[in-house]
Amino acid sequence: MWNRFHILVEVPPKCDQRLDDSALIERLSVIYSKEYVAMVSEHLAMLSSTTNKQGREAYHKLRESYTRRMWDLGLFMKTLKQRFCHCSAQTLRSAVFSSENWTLECAV
């Protein structure tokens, strides 16, 4: 059983310019579903139009929840491992419960 993997990643230097909302949404669309990206886009648009302090803070907090992971290899690897483990667990669970004779099947 393989329990290791190798990955070659290039992390570009952090840019000094702030990403605008459209660039952020474009980047999110690479890793998230269309429905999720649409929800985030609507939420950002709603929060960006607010004028009160709480709305502005919520807007910046939402953006920060996505942009803080950019240019950080440690957070990238953490997310990658979590998603891989989650997908493996889902595959294993479905293999166990879909088996008619209750034997464990492995998906390789």
Residue pairs with C-beta under 8 A, 6 or more apart in sequence:
7 80
9 73
9 76
11 71
11 72
11 73
11 76
12 71
13 71
14 70
14 71
19 27
19 67
21 41
21 44
21 45
21 48
21 63
24 44
24 63
24 66
24 67
25 37
25 40
25 41
25 44
27 70
28 36
28 37
28 40
28 66
29 37
32 40
40 62
40 66
43 62
44 59
44 62
44 63
47 55
47 56
47 58
47 59
47 62
48 59
50 56
50 58
50 59
68 75
69 75
69 76
69 79
91 107
92 106
92 107
95 104
95 105
95 106
95 107
96 102
96 104
96 105
99 105
